[in-house]
Amino acid sequence: MRVLFVTLFIIVGDQITKLFIKGFSMPVLGIQVKGMALGTTVPVFGDFARLTYIENPGMAFGIDVGGKLFFSIFSVVASIGILFYLYNMRNERLLFRFSLAMILGGAVGNLIDRVFYGVLFNDGGLFYGKVVDFIDVDFFNMNIFGYHLSRWPIFNIADSSVTIGVLILLIFHRSFVSEEEHSENPSLESAAPSSQSPPEIGS
């Protein structure tokens, strides 16, 4: 299960960036990071890429259907389910396990926000924290069902990890399935008709 190091790397990177955006203090170690004020924006590459600090109680990219408690419990259940599935698939292709590890890392990254941030930052109770989003990138202007989109919804490292993991599964799904079918039926290749012609009668 060395692929879980990918999950750990994503979780650590996600949480470090969120803490530096949100700000934190550790008086015992003499560490204090001011962070950004909620709603402020800092240009990184002009207007194309910016750091914009927002918080949301919903899913990835600010999607909010339901409530905080629902998504917190859903995140716990989903993360446990992905972990068990990853363990059961431990003998599958590395790319397949890598994509699952990325999805798990992103799910746990946002799960930490939802479950613990409310308590850690005195902003709510357990399971009532808000997810920290800060990556703000430009997007071409388009209208979808009457909704105008000029910038991509603000997201974080956990969101992007889940998205990339899902894209890998979708792009390579056919190869994953074909390889699984071949491993389950190794006799298919040997059962294929021979290209050699039968011996002539009477020779």
Buried (B, 14 or more C-beta within 10 A) or exposed (E): EEBBEBBEBBBEBBBEBBBBBBBBEEEEEEEEEEBBEEEEBEEEEEEEEBBBBBBBBBBBBBEEEEEBBEBBEBBBEBBEEBBEEBEEBEEBBEBBBBBBBBBBBBBBBBBBBBBBBBBBBEEBEEBBBBBBBBBBBBEEEEEEEEEEEEBEBBBBBBBBBBBBBBEBBEEBEEEBEEBEEEEEEEEEEEEEEEEEEEEEEEE
